[in-house]
Amino acid sequence: GHYGRDQLGVKMDFEALSSAGGSLNGSALHIADSAEQHNLYAITLISPDLRPAVIADLSGLLASNNVTIYKISPLTERSLSSVELIVSVPPTLPLKEFKESLYQLSRAQGTDVALQPENLFRHSKRLGVTDVDYTLIQGDLLMELARYAGQLD
């Protein structure tokens, strides 16, 4: 059925933007349209236990490199195990060194991190996962892999 914003407890705030410009105050459409000029990237952070200290450390690293956070979104519904940050990277920041510092922080925290340009191509990628046991193959995949490796008892 149709639910209004009041039934869902959603607060909405928006600003009409002209095609000539406007501000980056949370409009995802405007951010996507201006990704090239603002050097936008998506940072995806994944961990079984994404503690506030992990986000704080990442925020500190971004601030020390003059990287602006435009948006932080959880990617999981029931637990905080992955988040996505849309950030603006200064054009003068050496990207290779920035990536290395992200990966060092990720290793130190025991998290996985990905840095991708924020563009439409990033949004069109999809992953399909299926269980092949007794559907695509006749048998248990793990048993077949163990047999192949010579480890089946």
C-alpha positions in Angstrom: 0.0 0.0 0.0 0.9 3.6 -0.1 2.3 5.2 3.1 2.8 8.8 3.6 5.9 10.3 5.1 4.0 10.9 8.4 3.2 7.1 8.8 6.8 6.2 8.2 8.2 8.9 10.5 10.3 10.4 7.6 11.3 14.0 7.6 12.0 15.5 4.3 14.1 18.5 3.5 15.0 19.5 -0.1 16.1 22.4 -2.1 15.2 23.0 -5.8 18.4 23.3 -7.8 18.7 25.0 -11.2 20.7 23.4 -14.0 23.1 26.3 -13.7 24.3 25.3 -10.2 23.3 25.3 -6.6 24.8 23.9 -3.4 25.9 20.5 -2.4 23.6 20.3 0.7 22.6 16.7 0.5 21.0 16.4 -3.0 22.2 13.0 -4.3 21.1 14.0 -7.8 23.2 17.2 -7.7 26.2 15.2 -6.3 25.9 12.6 -9.1 25.7 15.3 -11.7 28.7 17.2 -10.4 30.9 14.3 -9.6 33.5 15.2 -12.1 34.0 18.8 -11.0 34.0 17.9 -7.3 36.3 14.8 -7.6 33.8 12.6 -5.7 34.6 9.1 -4.5 32.8 6.4 -2.6 34.5 4.8 0.3 33.0 1.5 1.4 34.0 0.1 4.8 33.1 -3.4 5.8 33.7 -5.2 9.1 31.8 -7.8 11.2 31.9 -5.2 14.1 32.1 -1.7 12.8 32.7 0.3 16.0 32.3 4.0 16.3 36.1 4.3 16.8 36.6 2.9 13.3 34.5 5.6 11.8 36.2 8.2 14.0 39.7 7.1 12.9 38.6 7.2 9.2 37.0 10.6 9.7 40.3 11.8 11.2 42.3 10.5 8.2 39.9 12.2 5.8 40.1 15.5 7.7 43.9 15.4 7.8 43.8 15.1 4.0 41.2 17.9 3.5 38.7 15.3 2.2 35.1 16.4 2.7 32.4 13.9 3.7 29.1 14.6 1.9 27.2 11.6 3.0 27.4 8.5 5.2 25.0 5.7 4.6 24.7 2.3 6.3 24.6 -0.6 3.7 23.2 -3.1 6.1 19.8 -3.0 7.7 20.0 -4.9 11.0 23.6 -4.3 12.1 26.3 -1.8 11.4 28.7 -3.9 9.5 29.2 -1.8 6.3 28.9 1.9 5.5 29.4 4.0 2.5 30.9 7.5 2.5 30.6 9.8 -0.4 33.6 12.2 -0.2 35.1 15.0 -2.2 38.9 14.6 -2.6 40.9 17.7 -3.3 42.4 17.6 -6.9 45.8 18.3 -5.4 45.8 15.2 -3.1 48.1 12.5 -4.5 45.5 9.7 -4.9 48.1 6.8 -4.7 49.3 7.9 -1.3 45.8 8.6 -0.1 44.7 5.0 -1.1 47.8 3.6 0.7 46.9 5.5 3.9 43.3 4.2 3.6 44.6 0.6 3.2 47.0 1.0 6.2 44.2 2.2 8.4 42.0 -0.6 7.2 44.6 -3.3 8.0 45.2 -1.7 11.5 41.5 -1.8 12.2 40.8 -5.3 10.7 38.3 -3.9 8.2 37.9 -4.0 4.4 37.9 -0.8 2.5 37.2 0.1 -1.1 37.7 3.5 -2.8 35.8 4.0 -6.1 35.0 7.0 -8.2 31.5 8.1 -7.5 29.8 7.8 -10.9 26.9 6.0 -12.6 29.1 3.0 -13.6 29.7 2.2 -9.9 25.9 2.0 -9.3 25.2 -0.3 -12.2 27.4 -3.2 -10.9 25.5 -6.1 -9.4 26.5 -9.5 -7.9 24.4 -12.6 -8.1 24.9 -15.4 -5.6 23.2 -18.7 -5.8 23.4 -22.0 -3.9 24.5 -24.7 -6.4 24.0 -27.8 -4.2 21.5 -30.0 -5.9 20.3 -27.2 -8.2 23.0 -26.6 -10.7 25.0 -29.7 -9.8 23.9 -33.1 -8.4 25.7 -33.2 -5.1 27.2 -31.1 -2.3 29.7 -28.6 -3.6 31.9 -28.7 -0.5 32.1 -32.5 -0.7 33.0 -32.4 -4.4 35.8 -29.8 -3.7 37.1 -32.0 -0.8 37.0 -35.0 -3.1 38.9 -33.1 -5.8 41.5 -32.0 -3.2 41.9 -35.5 -1.9 40.6 -34.6 1.5 37.3 -36.5 1.5 37.3 -39.1 4.4 
